[in-house]
Amino acid sequence: MLAHGTDAKLTKAQQKCKLLIMTSNITHKATVNFYKQNNHFGFAPESFLFFPQAALPALDHDGKVIMKSACEVQLSPNGNGALFQAIQENAQVKKVIQSTQYVQVIGVDNVMNKLLDPMHIGFTASRGLEASLKCCVKRSPDEKVGVVLVKNGKYDIIEYSEIPVELTE
């Protein structure tokens, strides 16, 4: 996993890392089983902490609640942006983060990220930054990727699905 498919051994420093993986209630069990079936990709099982994110009622394109059945609302994961809420609500996750010098957050859909990337983490630490993000410029206005922007004077990320058509250009 760390060596992108090679048989490289994990270093002692990598073995000391804690890997916190946020799942959804829908994918939690399958994700945990996937890591078990793959021998945790060379890490010790206790290096991992899997935790589910909260769920919200699912809405259709018109903003109406989607029903799972006649008397049950369909729930969906509340998204990557809810990471901070998930951390606050999970004492075990919060404790690990509070006792850690560096935290790397990776969205599964950001191909720019490399797990435990020493260059990125070193860059962030050497500049004294509280946070940094690796991303690239969109190739075209209609590319379906999130956008980093400044909103109300602060950096933010907006999902492509939330960008009004008139602003995609």
PyMOL commands that place a pseudoatom at each C-alpha (Angstrom):
pseudoatom trace, name=CA, resn=MET, resi=1, chain=A, elem=C, hetatm=0, pos=[0.000, 0.000, 0.000]
pseudoatom trace, name=CA, resn=LEU, resi=2, chain=A, elem=C, hetatm=0, pos=[2.682, 2.497, 0.938]
pseudoatom trace, name=CA, resn=ALA, resi=3, chain=A, elem=C, hetatm=0, pos=[5.013, 1.395, -1.799]
pseudoatom trace, name=CA, resn=HIS, resi=4, chain=A, elem=C, hetatm=0, pos=[2.292, 1.472, -4.453]
pseudoatom trace, name=CA, resn=GLY, resi=5, chain=A, elem=C, hetatm=0, pos=[2.069, -2.257, -5.037]
pseudoatom trace, name=CA, resn=THR, resi=6, chain=A, elem=C, hetatm=0, pos=[5.711, -3.199, -4.441]
pseudoatom trace, name=CA, resn=ASP, resi=7, chain=A, elem=C, hetatm=0, pos=[6.937, -5.620, -1.804]
pseudoatom trace, name=CA, resn=ALA, resi=8, chain=A, elem=C, hetatm=0, pos=[8.764, -2.888, 0.158]
pseudoatom trace, name=CA, resn=LYS, resi=9, chain=A, elem=C, hetatm=0, pos=[8.825, -3.330, 3.926]
pseudoatom trace, name=CA, resn=LEU, resi=10, chain=A, elem=C, hetatm=0, pos=[7.358, -0.727, 6.227]
pseudoatom trace, name=CA, resn=THR, resi=11, chain=A, elem=C, hetatm=0, pos=[9.867, 1.331, 8.171]
pseudoatom trace, name=CA, resn=LYS, resi=12, chain=A, elem=C, hetatm=0, pos=[9.786, 1.525, 11.969]
pseudoatom trace, name=CA, resn=ALA, resi=13, chain=A, elem=C, hetatm=0, pos=[8.561, 5.123, 11.685]
pseudoatom trace, name=CA, resn=GLN, resi=14, chain=A, elem=C, hetatm=0, pos=[5.705, 4.045, 9.430]
pseudoatom trace, name=CA, resn=GLN, resi=15, chain=A, elem=C, hetatm=0, pos=[4.806, 1.217, 11.821]
pseudoatom trace, name=CA, resn=LYS, resi=16, chain=A, elem=C, hetatm=0, pos=[4.402, 3.763, 14.651]
pseudoatom trace, name=CA, resn=CYS, resi=17, chain=A, elem=C, hetatm=0, pos=[1.795, 5.713, 12.687]
pseudoatom trace, name=CA, resn=LYS, resi=18, chain=A, elem=C, hetatm=0, pos=[-1.864, 5.529, 13.603]
pseudoatom trace, name=CA, resn=LEU, resi=19, chain=A, elem=C, hetatm=0, pos=[-4.236, 5.212, 10.678]
pseudoatom trace, name=CA, resn=LEU, resi=20, chain=A, elem=C, hetatm=0, pos=[-7.709, 6.529, 11.386]
pseudoatom trace, name=CA, resn=ILE, resi=21, chain=A, elem=C, hetatm=0, pos=[-10.174, 5.570, 8.695]
pseudoatom trace, name=CA, resn=MET, resi=22, chain=A, elem=C, hetatm=0, pos=[-13.574, 7.220, 8.566]
pseudoatom trace, name=CA, resn=THR, resi=23, chain=A, elem=C, hetatm=0, pos=[-16.214, 5.011, 6.982]
pseudoatom trace, name=CA, resn=SER, resi=24, chain=A, elem=C, hetatm=0, pos=[-19.945, 5.236, 6.541]
pseudoatom trace, name=CA, resn=ASN, resi=25, chain=A, elem=C, hetatm=0, pos=[-22.437, 3.009, 8.300]
pseudoatom trace, name=CA, resn=ILE, resi=26, chain=A, elem=C, hetatm=0, pos=[-23.025, 1.423, 4.894]
pseudoatom trace, name=CA, resn=THR, resi=27, chain=A, elem=C, hetatm=0, pos=[-19.348, 0.587, 4.237]
pseudoatom trace, name=CA, resn=HIS, resi=28, chain=A, elem=C, hetatm=0, pos=[-17.943, 0.181, 7.763]
pseudoatom trace, name=CA, resn=LYS, resi=29, chain=A, elem=C, hetatm=0, pos=[-18.065, -3.609, 8.088]
pseudoatom trace, name=CA, resn=ALA, resi=30, chain=A, elem=C, hetatm=0, pos=[-16.848, -4.241, 4.526]
pseudoatom trace, name=CA, resn=THR, resi=31, chain=A, elem=C, hetatm=0, pos=[-13.963, -1.779, 4.965]
pseudoatom trace, name=CA, resn=VAL, resi=32, chain=A, elem=C, hetatm=0, pos=[-12.797, -3.365, 8.224]
pseudoatom trace, name=CA, resn=ASN, resi=33, chain=A, elem=C, hetatm=0, pos=[-13.024, -6.829, 6.646]
pseudoatom trace, name=CA, resn=PHE, resi=34, chain=A, elem=C, hetatm=0, pos=[-11.069, -5.649, 3.574]
pseudoatom trace, name=CA, resn=TYR, resi=35, chain=A, elem=C, hetatm=0, pos=[-8.169, -4.552, 5.777]
pseudoatom trace, name=CA, resn=LYS, resi=36, chain=A, elem=C, hetatm=0, pos=[-8.277, -7.815, 7.748]
pseudoatom trace, name=CA, resn=GLN, resi=37, chain=A, elem=C, hetatm=0, pos=[-8.296, -9.888, 4.535]
pseudoatom trace, name=CA, resn=ASN, resi=38, chain=A, elem=C, hetatm=0, pos=[-5.251, -7.967, 3.311]
pseudoatom trace, name=CA, resn=ASN, resi=39, chain=A, elem=C, hetatm=0, pos=[-3.343, -8.351, 6.592]
pseudoatom trace, name=CA, resn=HIS, resi=40, chain=A, elem=C, hetatm=0, pos=[-3.634, -4.609, 7.205]
pseudoatom trace, name=CA, resn=PHE, resi=41, chain=A, elem=C, hetatm=0, pos=[-1.170, -4.030, 4.342]
pseudoatom trace, name=CA, resn=GLY, resi=42, chain=A, elem=C, hetatm=0, pos=[1.817, -4.773, 6.554]
pseudoatom trace, name=CA, resn=PHE, resi=43, chain=A, elem=C, hetatm=0, pos=[0.744, -2.628, 9.488]
pseudoatom trace, name=CA, resn=ALA, resi=44, chain=A, elem=C, hetatm=0, pos=[-0.079, -4.024, 12.902]
pseudoatom trace, name=CA, resn=PRO, resi=45, chain=A, elem=C, hetatm=0, pos=[-3.869, -4.309, 13.329]
pseudoatom trace, name=CA, resn=GLU, resi=46, chain=A, elem=C, hetatm=0, pos=[-3.719, -2.024, 16.387]
pseudoatom trace, name=CA, resn=SER, resi=47, chain=A, elem=C, hetatm=0, pos=[-2.354, 0.757, 14.145]
pseudoatom trace, name=CA, resn=PHE, resi=48, chain=A, elem=C, hetatm=0, pos=[-5.861, 1.176, 12.735]
pseudoatom trace, name=CA, resn=LEU, resi=49, chain=A, elem=C, hetatm=0, pos=[-8.901, 2.878, 14.142]
pseudoatom trace, name=CA, resn=PHE, resi=50, chain=A, elem=C, hetatm=0, pos=[-11.995, 2.632, 11.967]
pseudoatom trace, name=CA, resn=PHE, resi=51, chain=A, elem=C, hetatm=0, pos=[-14.854, 4.954, 12.818]
pseudoatom trace, name=CA, resn=PRO, resi=52, chain=A, elem=C, hetatm=0, pos=[-18.140, 5.703, 11.065]
pseudoatom trace, name=CA, resn=GLN, resi=53, chain=A, elem=C, hetatm=0, pos=[-19.253, 9.175, 10.122]
pseudoatom trace, name=CA, resn=ALA, resi=54, chain=A, elem=C, hetatm=0, pos=[-22.716, 10.485, 10.897]
pseudoatom trace, name=CA, resn=ALA, resi=55, chain=A, elem=C, hetatm=0, pos=[-25.589, 10.224, 8.460]
pseudoatom trace, name=CA, resn=LEU, resi=56, chain=A, elem=C, hetatm=0, pos=[-28.189, 12.706, 7.295]
pseudoatom trace, name=CA, resn=PRO, resi=57, chain=A, elem=C, hetatm=0, pos=[-31.496, 12.287, 5.461]
pseudoatom trace, name=CA, resn=ALA, resi=58, chain=A, elem=C, hetatm=0, pos=[-30.909, 11.813, 1.729]
pseudoatom trace, name=CA, resn=LEU, resi=59, chain=A, elem=C, hetatm=0, pos=[-32.446, 14.421, -0.563]
pseudoatom trace, name=CA, resn=ASP, resi=60, chain=A, elem=C, hetatm=0, pos=[-33.383, 14.262, -4.214]
pseudoatom trace, name=CA, resn=HIS, resi=61, chain=A, elem=C, hetatm=0, pos=[-32.434, 16.974, -6.745]
pseudoatom trace, name=CA, resn=ASP, resi=62, chain=A, elem=C, hetatm=0, pos=[-35.527, 18.963, -5.746]
pseudoatom trace, name=CA, resn=GLY, resi=63, chain=A, elem=C, hetatm=0, pos=[-34.554, 18.935, -2.060]
pseudoatom trace, name=CA, resn=LYS, resi=64, chain=A, elem=C, hetatm=0, pos=[-37.221, 16.426, -1.041]
pseudoatom trace, name=CA, resn=VAL, resi=65, chain=A, elem=C, hetatm=0, pos=[-36.443, 13.720, 1.507]
pseudoatom trace, name=CA, resn=ILE, resi=66, chain=A, elem=C, hetatm=0, pos=[-35.938, 10.269, -0.021]
pseudoatom trace, name=CA, resn=MET, resi=67, chain=A, elem=C, hetatm=0, pos=[-37.776, 7.496, 1.761]
pseudoatom trace, name=CA, resn=LYS, resi=68, chain=A, elem=C, hetatm=0, pos=[-36.241, 4.036, 2.263]
pseudoatom trace, name=CA, resn=SER, resi=69, chain=A, elem=C, hetatm=0, pos=[-39.712, 2.659, 2.890]
pseudoatom trace, name=CA, resn=ALA, resi=70, chain=A, elem=C, hetatm=0, pos=[-43.152, 4.085, 3.625]
pseudoatom trace, name=CA, resn=CYS, resi=71, chain=A, elem=C, hetatm=0, pos=[-42.133, 4.828, 7.214]
pseudoatom trace, name=CA, resn=GLU, resi=72, chain=A, elem=C, hetatm=0, pos=[-38.313, 5.094, 7.114]
pseudoatom trace, name=CA, resn=VAL, resi=73, chain=A, elem=C, hetatm=0, pos=[-36.136, 7.937, 5.848]
pseudoatom trace, name=CA, resn=GLN, resi=74, chain=A, elem=C, hetatm=0, pos=[-33.160, 7.007, 3.645]
pseudoatom trace, name=CA, resn=LEU, resi=75, chain=A, elem=C, hetatm=0, pos=[-29.935, 8.102, 5.320]
pseudoatom trace, name=CA, resn=SER, resi=76, chain=A, elem=C, hetatm=0, pos=[-26.654, 8.929, 3.565]
pseudoatom trace, name=CA, resn=PRO, resi=77, chain=A, elem=C, hetatm=0, pos=[-23.166, 9.654, 4.893]
pseudoatom trace, name=CA, resn=ASN, resi=78, chain=A, elem=C, hetatm=0, pos=[-22.758, 13.335, 5.699]
pseudoatom trace, name=CA, resn=GLY, resi=79, chain=A, elem=C, hetatm=0, pos=[-19.582, 13.706, 3.611]
pseudoatom trace, name=CA, resn=ASN, resi=80, chain=A, elem=C, hetatm=0, pos=[-15.857, 14.344, 4.024]
pseudoatom trace, name=CA, resn=GLY, resi=81, chain=A, elem=C, hetatm=0, pos=[-16.512, 17.803, 5.400]
pseudoatom trace, name=CA, resn=ALA, resi=82, chain=A, elem=C, hetatm=0, pos=[-18.012, 16.197, 8.492]
pseudoatom trace, name=CA, resn=LEU, resi=83, chain=A, elem=C, hetatm=0, pos=[-14.637, 14.822, 9.562]
pseudoatom trace, name=CA, resn=PHE, resi=84, chain=A, elem=C, hetatm=0, pos=[-14.277, 17.421, 12.293]
pseudoatom trace, name=CA, resn=GLN, resi=85, chain=A, elem=C, hetatm=0, pos=[-17.709, 16.592, 13.698]
pseudoatom trace, name=CA, resn=ALA, resi=86, chain=A, elem=C, hetatm=0, pos=[-16.813, 12.891, 13.662]
pseudoatom trace, name=CA, resn=ILE, resi=87, chain=A, elem=C, hetatm=0, pos=[-13.583, 13.613, 15.554]
pseudoatom trace, name=CA, resn=GLN, resi=88, chain=A, elem=C, hetatm=0, pos=[-15.423, 15.645, 18.207]
pseudoatom trace, name=CA, resn=GLU, resi=89, chain=A, elem=C, hetatm=0, pos=[-18.031, 12.919, 18.690]
pseudoatom trace, name=CA, resn=ASN, resi=90, chain=A, elem=C, hetatm=0, pos=[-15.607, 9.989, 18.984]
pseudoatom trace, name=CA, resn=ALA, resi=91, chain=A, elem=C, hetatm=0, pos=[-13.539, 10.074, 22.181]
pseudoatom trace, name=CA, resn=GLN, resi=92, chain=A, elem=C, hetatm=0, pos=[-11.094, 7.425, 20.976]
pseudoatom trace, name=CA, resn=VAL, resi=93, chain=A, elem=C, hetatm=0, pos=[-10.372, 9.277, 17.712]
pseudoatom trace, name=CA, resn=LYS, resi=94, chain=A, elem=C, hetatm=0, pos=[-10.105, 12.597, 19.531]
pseudoatom trace, name=CA, resn=LYS, resi=95, chain=A, elem=C, hetatm=0, pos=[-7.591, 11.138, 22.006]
pseudoatom trace, name=CA, resn=VAL, resi=96, chain=A, elem=C, hetatm=0, pos=[-5.379, 9.759, 19.223]
pseudoatom trace, name=CA, resn=ILE, resi=97, chain=A, elem=C, hetatm=0, pos=[-5.376, 13.084, 17.365]
pseudoatom trace, name=CA, resn=GLN, resi=98, chain=A, elem=C, hetatm=0, pos=[-4.670, 15.119, 20.503]
pseudoatom trace, name=CA, resn=SER, resi=99, chain=A, elem=C, hetatm=0, pos=[-1.652, 12.932, 21.290]
pseudoatom trace, name=CA, resn=THR, resi=100, chain=A, elem=C, hetatm=0, pos=[-0.226, 13.093, 17.762]
pseudoatom trace, name=CA, resn=GLN, resi=101, chain=A, elem=C, hetatm=0, pos=[2.364, 15.565, 16.510]
pseudoatom trace, name=CA, resn=TYR, resi=102, chain=A, elem=C, hetatm=0, pos=[1.302, 15.492, 12.848]
pseudoatom trace, name=CA, resn=VAL, resi=103, chain=A, elem=C, hetatm=0, pos=[-2.025, 14.534, 11.309]
pseudoatom trace, name=CA, resn=GLN, resi=104, chain=A, elem=C, hetatm=0, pos=[-2.436, 13.852, 7.617]
pseudoatom trace, name=CA, resn=VAL, resi=105, chain=A, elem=C, hetatm=0, pos=[-6.008, 13.923, 6.324]
pseudoatom trace, name=CA, resn=ILE, resi=106, chain=A, elem=C, hetatm=0, pos=[-6.602, 12.265, 2.967]
pseudoatom trace, name=CA, resn=GLY, resi=107, chain=A, elem=C, hetatm=0, pos=[-9.839, 12.273, 1.012]
pseudoatom trace, name=CA, resn=VAL, resi=108, chain=A, elem=C, hetatm=0, pos=[-10.196, 8.972, -0.807]
pseudoatom trace, name=CA, resn=ASP, resi=109, chain=A, elem=C, hetatm=0, pos=[-11.098, 10.796, -3.998]
pseudoatom trace, name=CA, resn=ASN, resi=110, chain=A, elem=C, hetatm=0, pos=[-7.971, 13.001, -4.090]
pseudoatom trace, name=CA, resn=VAL, resi=111, chain=A, elem=C, hetatm=0, pos=[-5.445, 11.149, -6.243]
pseudoatom trace, name=CA, resn=MET, resi=112, chain=A, elem=C, hetatm=0, pos=[-2.776, 13.762, -5.402]
pseudoatom trace, name=CA, resn=ASN, resi=113, chain=A, elem=C, hetatm=0, pos=[-2.420, 12.315, -1.919]
pseudoatom trace, name=CA, resn=LYS, resi=114, chain=A, elem=C, hetatm=0, pos=[0.149, 9.727, -0.941]
pseudoatom trace, name=CA, resn=LEU, resi=115, chain=A, elem=C, hetatm=0, pos=[-0.296, 7.997, 2.388]
pseudoatom trace, name=CA, resn=LEU, resi=116, chain=A, elem=C, hetatm=0, pos=[2.349, 9.129, 4.898]
pseudoatom trace, name=CA, resn=ASP, resi=117, chain=A, elem=C, hetatm=0, pos=[4.000, 11.324, 2.263]
pseudoatom trace, name=CA, resn=PRO, resi=118, chain=A, elem=C, hetatm=0, pos=[7.271, 12.478, 3.875]
pseudoatom trace, name=CA, resn=MET, resi=119, chain=A, elem=C, hetatm=0, pos=[7.719, 15.335, 1.380]
pseudoatom trace, name=CA, resn=HIS, resi=120, chain=A, elem=C, hetatm=0, pos=[4.269, 16.807, 2.003]
pseudoatom trace, name=CA, resn=ILE, resi=121, chain=A, elem=C, hetatm=0, pos=[4.404, 16.374, 5.763]
pseudoatom trace, name=CA, resn=GLY, resi=122, chain=A, elem=C, hetatm=0, pos=[7.983, 17.721, 5.835]
pseudoatom trace, name=CA, resn=PHE, resi=123, chain=A, elem=C, hetatm=0, pos=[7.010, 20.724, 3.716]
pseudoatom trace, name=CA, resn=THR, resi=124, chain=A, elem=C, hetatm=0, pos=[4.120, 21.532, 6.046]
pseudoatom trace, name=CA, resn=ALA, resi=125, chain=A, elem=C, hetatm=0, pos=[6.251, 21.141, 9.189]
pseudoatom trace, name=CA, resn=SER, resi=126, chain=A, elem=C, hetatm=0, pos=[9.270, 23.055, 7.837]
pseudoatom trace, name=CA, resn=ARG, resi=127, chain=A, elem=C, hetatm=0, pos=[7.082, 26.059, 6.985]
pseudoatom trace, name=CA, resn=GLY, resi=128, chain=A, elem=C, hetatm=0, pos=[5.424, 26.010, 10.408]
pseudoatom trace, name=CA, resn=LEU, resi=129, chain=A, elem=C, hetatm=0, pos=[2.014, 25.587, 8.775]
pseudoatom trace, name=CA, resn=GLU, resi=130, chain=A, elem=C, hetatm=0, pos=[-0.993, 24.352, 10.700]
pseudoatom trace, name=CA, resn=ALA, resi=131, chain=A, elem=C, hetatm=0, pos=[-2.334, 22.720, 7.545]
pseudoatom trace, name=CA, resn=SER, resi=132, chain=A, elem=C, hetatm=0, pos=[-1.603, 22.231, 3.869]
pseudoatom trace, name=CA, resn=LEU, resi=133, chain=A, elem=C, hetatm=0, pos=[-3.412, 20.651, 0.959]
pseudoatom trace, name=CA, resn=LYS, resi=134, chain=A, elem=C, hetatm=0, pos=[-2.203, 19.025, -2.234]
pseudoatom trace, name=CA, resn=CYS, resi=135, chain=A, elem=C, hetatm=0, pos=[-4.430, 19.614, -5.206]
pseudoatom trace, name=CA, resn=CYS, resi=136, chain=A, elem=C, hetatm=0, pos=[-4.285, 20.582, -8.860]
pseudoatom trace, name=CA, resn=VAL, resi=137, chain=A, elem=C, hetatm=0, pos=[-5.995, 23.024, -11.175]
pseudoatom trace, name=CA, resn=LYS, resi=138, chain=A, elem=C, hetatm=0, pos=[-9.174, 21.801, -12.854]
pseudoatom trace, name=CA, resn=ARG, resi=139, chain=A, elem=C, hetatm=0, pos=[-8.605, 20.812, -16.478]
pseudoatom trace, name=CA, resn=SER, resi=140, chain=A, elem=C, hetatm=0, pos=[-11.949, 22.191, -17.592]
pseudoatom trace, name=CA, resn=PRO, resi=141, chain=A, elem=C, hetatm=0, pos=[-14.906, 24.042, -16.020]
pseudoatom trace, name=CA, resn=ASP, resi=142, chain=A, elem=C, hetatm=0, pos=[-17.109, 20.938, -16.205]
pseudoatom trace, name=CA, resn=GLU, resi=143, chain=A, elem=C, hetatm=0, pos=[-14.592, 18.566, -14.551]
pseudoatom trace, name=CA, resn=LYS, resi=144, chain=A, elem=C, hetatm=0, pos=[-16.327, 16.927, -11.598]
pseudoatom trace, name=CA, resn=VAL, resi=145, chain=A, elem=C, hetatm=0, pos=[-13.876, 17.738, -8.806]
pseudoatom trace, name=CA, resn=GLY, resi=146, chain=A, elem=C, hetatm=0, pos=[-14.038, 19.914, -5.717]
pseudoatom trace, name=CA, resn=VAL, resi=147, chain=A, elem=C, hetatm=0, pos=[-12.580, 23.413, -5.831]
pseudoatom trace, name=CA, resn=VAL, resi=148, chain=A, elem=C, hetatm=0, pos=[-10.302, 25.150, -3.327]
pseudoatom trace, name=CA, resn=LEU, resi=149, chain=A, elem=C, hetatm=0, pos=[-11.334, 28.780, -2.939]
pseudoatom trace, name=CA, resn=VAL, resi=150, chain=A, elem=C, hetatm=0, pos=[-11.339, 31.738, -0.614]
pseudoatom trace, name=CA, resn=LYS, resi=151, chain=A, elem=C, hetatm=0, pos=[-14.738, 32.261, 0.980]
pseudoatom trace, name=CA, resn=ASN, resi=152, chain=A, elem=C, hetatm=0, pos=[-15.332, 35.116, 3.426]
pseudoatom trace, name=CA, resn=GLY, resi=153, chain=A, elem=C, hetatm=0, pos=[-11.568, 35.640, 3.636]
pseudoatom trace, name=CA, resn=LYS, resi=154, chain=A, elem=C, hetatm=0, pos=[-10.775, 32.009, 4.513]
pseudoatom trace, name=CA, resn=TYR, resi=155, chain=A, elem=C, hetatm=0, pos=[-9.732, 29.015, 2.463]
pseudoatom trace, name=CA, resn=ASP, resi=156, chain=A, elem=C, hetatm=0, pos=[-12.527, 26.554, 1.821]
pseudoatom trace, name=CA, resn=ILE, resi=157, chain=A, elem=C, hetatm=0, pos=[-13.375, 23.620, -0.420]
pseudoatom trace, name=CA, resn=ILE, resi=158, chain=A, elem=C, hetatm=0, pos=[-16.627, 23.362, -2.291]
pseudoatom trace, name=CA, resn=GLU, resi=159, chain=A, elem=C, hetatm=0, pos=[-17.937, 20.223, -3.946]
pseudoatom trace, name=CA, resn=TYR, resi=160, chain=A, elem=C, hetatm=0, pos=[-18.385, 20.438, -7.703]
pseudoatom trace, name=CA, resn=SER, resi=161, chain=A, elem=C, hetatm=0, pos=[-22.054, 19.575, -7.294]
pseudoatom trace, name=CA, resn=GLU, resi=162, chain=A, elem=C, hetatm=0, pos=[-22.576, 22.709, -5.166]
pseudoatom trace, name=CA, resn=ILE, resi=163, chain=A, elem=C, hetatm=0, pos=[-21.035, 25.195, -7.632]
pseudoatom trace, name=CA, resn=PRO, resi=164, chain=A, elem=C, hetatm=0, pos=[-23.685, 27.226, -9.463]
pseudoatom trace, name=CA, resn=VAL, resi=165, chain=A, elem=C, hetatm=0, pos=[-23.432, 26.747, -13.234]
pseudoatom trace, name=CA, resn=GLU, resi=166, chain=A, elem=C, hetatm=0, pos=[-22.746, 30.463, -13.770]
pseudoatom trace, name=CA, resn=LEU, resi=167, chain=A, elem=C, hetatm=0, pos=[-19.610, 30.188, -11.575]
pseudoatom trace, name=CA, resn=THR, resi=168, chain=A, elem=C, hetatm=0, pos=[-18.087, 27.061, -13.135]
pseudoatom trace, name=CA, resn=GLU, resi=169, chain=A, elem=C, hetatm=0, pos=[-16.221, 29.146, -15.699]
for i in range(1, 169): cmd.bond("trace and resi %d" % i, "trace and resi %d" % (i + 1))
show_as sticks, trace
zoom trace
